[in-house]
């Protein structure tokens, strides 16, 4: 599988440019599908992974392990400055990668919350890491990428040989739910939504997204590989992810792309407006028609679409979008959906656009600053990476980020699942509560029968 001699020949080249005192080698090698699957399984089941990413619909997935270098911020930082950070890296990158769409930095950014606590203290506000190893599948091609500094070359070889020797499978476990705590019971939730509606009636906000959570206490830590396999099987048209930091794992299957950039072309989603699924094809079609003609949901969707278009304007050209929303269906819910694409203007970085897009009205509200203030006043908990974003980018200007929804945090045998809904004029608290129940199901259904057992 891994050609050690080719790797040593590559890192032994005299390629250090003038003025640089340190080299980071990024070595890519094609590997067999069987080797990809073996490494992926071993890294994931040995809990040595740092990041997992799978888009089944695109036949694109990777798992990363280890950390060579990180860009971190413990508090809010303008996302556009990430571009400057990349220009000032304290090392030179020497790479044999010929594929522009290989991830280099992986990580995420939290939702900008005024609350804080111990639940999310394993994650920085913003953290982007170059992994030591990345095993990737893109269509019919599979790759091993090794990132290492000169002084860690031998250590990296030994670590990779360890991964190659792993024959790891999920252990047989019986996971019991010891307790189930609802973060917002219906009476509390109704008071929260009515508070938001008061702000809307006073014209302080047009829309705000209010969230709630459920906490499940488990008898022991579940196998992440089993949870992810279930999610990516059920939610094939979502991005299934797991982002590990210290003793925590943030995971889920996100239906919403924040931003994708490839060769100067960006893509993003307007995903807002929701309804359940029918018990048969006829009832499902009736619900679809109801959603497509529902004034409240159409208004919510339009506000998200208009916001995104207004933010794209100064940074892009040739903007294309669906003038009428389409329907995007998932096993338990369907949404109004518009796909948007555009070309970045010359000398414009997608980081500048990220700063304007995040957080979108789909997870925050309109106007953004007023909606953030309302969320801080009403919710009284730290969202952490929920409604933040996760993903990857590289030095070529390519990137893919998903919004951290349909997600949960696993920490100390505790699963905390999150969901939110958009509140606009005319919203009904009970209907919005039922909508969050639907959105919590992707995670809570993993434990619906109180056990997970796989051998």
ZAMARGU-4260 file (C-alpha; in steps of 0.2 Angstrom, whole numbers, plus 5000, padded with zeros to 4 digits):
<rodrens>
0) 5000/5000/5000 | 5011/5014/5006 | 5027/5016/4996 | 5039/5021/5010 | 5054/5023/4998
5) 5045/5035/4987 | 5040/5045/5002 | 5058/5046/5008 | 5064/5051/4991 | 5051/5065/4991
10) 5055/5072/5008 | 5074/5071/5004 | 5073/5083/4990 | 5082/5100/4992 | 5067/5111/4989
15) 5068/5124/5002 | 5066/5141/4995 | 5076/5156/5001 | 5070/5165/5016 | 5061/5150/5023
20) 5068/5140/5038 | 5055/5126/5039 | 5046/5114/5028 | 5030/5105/5029 | 5029/5091/5017
25) 5012/5086/5010 | 5014/5069/5001 | 4999/5061/4991 | 4999/5043/4985 | 4985/5033/4977
30) 4980/5018/4986 | 4969/5003/4983 | 4951/5004/4988 | 4954/4989/5000 | 4968/4999/5009
35) 4957/5014/5010 | 4943/5004/5018 | 4956/4996/5030 | 4964/5012/5036 | 4947/5021/5037
40) 4940/5007/5048 | 4956/5006/5059 | 4957/5025/5062 | 4939/5027/5066 | 4936/5012/5077
45) 4953/5015/5087 | 4946/5032/5091 | 4961/5040/5084 | 4952/5051/5071 | 4951/5069/5072
50) 4939/5072/5058 | 4926/5062/5047 | 4917/5068/5032 | 4906/5059/5020 | 4894/5065/5006
55) 4887/5048/4999 | 4878/5057/4985 | 4895/5064/4979 | 4904/5048/4982 | 4917/5059/4992
60) 4923/5055/5009 | 4938/5056/5020 | 4945/5053/5038 | 4959/5062/5046 | 4970/5058/5060
65) 4982/5068/5070 | 4987/5087/5070 | 5002/5095/5063 | 4998/5113/5064 | 4983/5123/5069
70) 4975/5140/5067 | 4965/5144/5082 | 4955/5158/5090 | 4947/5156/5107 | 4935/5171/5104
75) 4926/5179/5089 | 4938/5183/5075 | 4933/5190/5058 | 4933/5175/5046 | 4940/5186/5032
80) 4957/5186/5041 | 4959/5168/5038 | 4966/5172/5021 | 4979/5183/5029 | 4984/5169/5041
85) 4987/5158/5026 | 4999/5171/5018 | 5009/5171/5034 | 5011/5153/5038 | 5028/5151/5047
90) 5033/5137/5035 | 5034/5133/5017 | 5023/5119/5010 | 5031/5106/4999 | 5018/5096/4990
95) 5017/5083/4976 | 4998/5084/4976 | 4991/5087/4958 | 4973/5087/4963 | 4966/5104/4968
100) 4952/5097/4978 | 4961/5088/4992 | 4958/5095/5009 | 4972/5103/5019 | 4965/5112/5034
105) 4950/5104/5043 | 4939/5110/5057 | 4925/5122/5061 | 4918/5138/5069 | 4906/5139/5083
110) 4890/5149/5082 | 4893/5167/5089 | 4885/5164/5106 | 4886/5176/5122 | 4884/5160/5133
115) 4898/5149/5138 | 4900/5134/5149 | 4910/5117/5151 | 4900/5108/5138 | 4909/5115/5123
120) 4926/5119/5131 | 4935/5105/5121 | 4933/5116/5106 | 4940/5133/5102 | 4928/5146/5094
125) 4938/5144/5078 | 4950/5130/5074 | 4958/5124/5058 | 4970/5110/5058 | 4982/5102/5046
130) 4980/5083/5050 | 4995/5071/5050 | 4986/5059/5039 | 4971/5060/5028 | 4963/5045/5019
135) 4951/5050/5005 | 4939/5043/4992 | 4934/5054/4978 | 4924/5044/4965 | 4934/5029/4959
140) 4950/5036/4966 | 4957/5033/4984 | 4972/5042/4991 | 4983/5043/5007 | 4990/5060/5011
145) 5004/5062/5024 | 5007/5080/5031 | 5023/5081/5041 | 5037/5093/5046 | 5055/5087/5043
150) 5058/5083/5061 | 5043/5071/5062 | 5046/5061/5046 | 5051/5045/5055 | 5038/5047/5068
155) 5025/5049/5055 | 5031/5033/5046 | 5030/5023/5062 | 5012/5030/5066 | 5006/5025/5048
160) 5014/5008/5050 | 5004/5006/5066 | 4988/5011/5057 | 4991/4998/5044 | 4993/4985/5057
165) 4976/4988/5065 | 4963/4975/5062 | 4949/4984/5071 | 4930/4982/5071 | 4917/4990/5082
170) 4915/4980/5099 | 4899/4972/5103 | 4890/4984/5115 | 4873/4987/5123 | 4870/5005/5125
175) 4856/5010/5137 | 4849/5027/5139 | 4849/5031/5158 | 4840/5047/5157 | 4832/5059/5144
180) 4832/5078/5148 | 4822/5090/5137 | 4830/5107/5137 | 4814/5116/5134 | 4797/5108/5139
185) 4782/5114/5129 | 4777/5128/5141 | 4794/5135/5142 | 4796/5134/5123 | 4779/5143/5121
190) 4785/5157/5132 | 4801/5158/5121 | 4792/5159/5105 | 4780/5172/5111 | 4795/5182/5117
195) 4802/5181/5099 | 4785/5186/5092 | 4784/5201/5103 | 4801/5207/5096 | 4794/5204/5078
200) 4778/5214/5081 | 4789/5228/5088 | 4798/5228/5071 | 4815/5224/5080 | 4817/5208/5070
205) 4810/5201/5054 | 4814/5183/5058 | 4824/5174/5072 | 4829/5156/5074 | 4826/5149/5091
210) 4834/5132/5096 | 4832/5119/5109 | 4841/5103/5114 | 4838/5085/5122 | 4851/5077/5133
215) 4853/5058/5134 | 4864/5050/5147 | 4871/5034/5141 | 4878/5019/5152 | 4894/5020/5141
220) 4901/5028/5126 | 4893/5022/5109 | 4904/5017/5094 | 4905/5032/5083 | 4908/5021/5068
225) 4891/5013/5071 | 4882/5029/5073 | 4890/5037/5057 | 4886/5021/5047 | 4868/5023/5052
230) 4867/5041/5048 | 4875/5040/5031 | 4864/5026/5026 | 4848/5034/5031 | 4853/5052/5025
235) 4862/5049/5009 | 4859/5066/5002 | 4867/5074/5017 | 4885/5077/5023 | 4888/5065/5038
240) 4902/5072/5049 | 4911/5069/5065 | 4923/5082/5072 | 4933/5076/5087 | 4943/5087/5099
245) 4950/5081/5116 | 4936/5071/5124 | 4921/5077/5113 | 4914/5072/5096 | 4902/5084/5087
250) 4893/5073/5074 | 4878/5073/5063 | 4871/5073/5045 | 4869/5091/5039 | 4857/5095/5024
255) 4863/5112/5022 | 4879/5118/5013 | 4886/5135/5019 | 4898/5137/5005 | 4908/5126/4992
260) 4922/5134/4982 | 4930/5125/4967 | 4941/5134/4954 | 4933/5151/4958 | 4915/5145/4957
265) 4905/5145/4973 | 4890/5136/4978 | 4878/5138/4992 | 4860/5134/4998 | 4845/5143/5004
270) 4837/5130/5015 | 4822/5136/5025 | 4804/5131/5027 | 4799/5114/5033 | 4785/5101/5034
275) 4784/5083/5038 | 4783/5067/5027 | 4768/5058/5022 | 4764/5040/5027 | 4762/5036/5009
280) 4766/5044/4992 | 4749/5052/4990 | 4750/5060/5007 | 4768/5065/5005 | 4764/5074/4989
285) 4750/5083/4997 | 4762/5089/5011 | 4774/5095/4997 | 4760/5105/4989 | 4755/5112/5006
290) 4773/5118/5009 | 4775/5125/4991 | 4760/5136/4994 | 4762/5140/5013 | 4764/5159/5015
295) 4773/5158/5031 | 4786/5145/5025 | 4788/5154/5008 | 4791/5170/5017 | 4804/5162/5028
300) 4813/5154/5013 | 4813/5171/5003 | 4821/5180/5017 | 4835/5167/5018 | 4837/5168/4999
305) 4837/5187/4998 | 4850/5188/5012 | 4862/5176/5003 | 4860/5185/4986 | 4863/5202/4994
310) 4879/5196/5002 | 4885/5188/4986 | 4883/5204/4976 | 4899/5213/4981 | 4910/5198/4979
315) 4904/5188/4964 | 4897/5189/4947 | 4886/5178/4936 | 4874/5173/4950 | 4863/5159/4946
320) 4849/5153/4957 | 4832/5144/4957 | 4819/5158/4956 | 4805/5147/4963 | 4810/5135/4978
325) 4812/5117/4975 | 4808/5103/4987 | 4822/5093/4996 | 4816/5077/5004 | 4824/5068/5019
330) 4817/5052/5028 | 4808/5062/5041 | 4806/5080/5034 | 4805/5090/5018 | 4812/5108/5015
335) 4810/5122/5003 | 4827/5123/4994 | 4836/5134/4982 | 4853/5131/4975 | 4864/5146/4971
340) 4880/5147/4962 | 4891/5161/4956 | 4909/5166/4951 | 4920/5174/4963 | 4927/5191/4957
345) 4945/5192/4953 | 4957/5194/4969 | 4942/5190/4980 | 4944/5176/4993 | 4930/5165/4999
350) 4935/5169/5017 | 4928/5187/5014 | 4912/5180/5008 | 4911/5168/5023 | 4911/5182/5035
355) 4896/5190/5026 | 4886/5174/5025 | 4889/5167/5042 | 4878/5164/5052 | 4864/5164/5038
360) 4846/5168/5042 | 4842/5149/5041 | 4851/5147/5058 | 4851/5165/5065 | 4838/5177/5058
365) 4835/5194/5050 | 4843/5207/5053 | 4858/5197/5058 | 4864/5207/5073 | 4847/5210/5080
370) 4843/5192/5078 | 4859/5187/5087 | 4854/5198/5102 | 4837/5190/5102 | 4844/5173/5103
375) 4856/5177/5117 | 4841/5184/5127 | 4829/5170/5124 | 4839/5154/5123 | 4851/5155/5138
380) 4862/5141/5132 | 4878/5140/5122 | 4875/5133/5105 | 4893/5128/5102 | 4896/5121/5085
385) 4877/5118/5083 | 4872/5131/5069 | 4891/5135/5067 | 4900/5127/5052 | 4912/5113/5049
390) 4922/5107/5034 | 4939/5110/5025 | 4949/5121/5014 | 4966/5121/5005 | 4979/5133/4999
395) 4972/5132/4981 | 4956/5142/4986 | 4945/5126/4986 | 4934/5123/5001 | 4918/5114/5007
400) 4908/5119/5022 | 4892/5113/5030 | 4881/5121/5043 | 4882/5111/5059 | 4863/5106/5060
405) 4854/5089/5063 | 4869/5087/5075 | 4874/5082/5092 | 4888/5083/5104 | 4895/5067/5112
410) 4905/5070/5128 | 4907/5060/5144 | 4893/5047/5139 | 4881/5061/5136 | 4873/5065/5120
415) 4866/5082/5117 | 4856/5084/5102 | 4850/5101/5095 | 4837/5108/5083 | 4830/5125/5079
420) 4816/5133/5069 | 4813/5150/5061 | 4801/5161/5070 | 4792/5174/5059 | 4776/5184/5060
425) 4762/5171/5061 | 4772/5157/5069 | 4763/5145/5080 | 4773/5140/5095 | 4766/5122/5095
430) 4769/5120/5077 | 4787/5126/5079 | 4789/5114/5093 | 4783/5099/5082 | 4795/5105/5069
435) 4810/5104/5081 | 4804/5087/5086 | 4806/5082/5068 | 4823/5089/5067 | 4829/5080/5082
440) 4824/5063/5075 | 4840/5060/5065 | 4850/5059/5081 | 4837/5053/5094 | 4832/5039/5083
445) 4849/5032/5085 | 4844/5028/5102 | 4825/5026/5100 | 4825/5008/5106 | 4836/5012/5120
450) 4850/5000/5114 | 4863/5000/5100 | 4871/4983/5097 | 4883/4978/5083 | 4895/4965/5082
</rodrens>
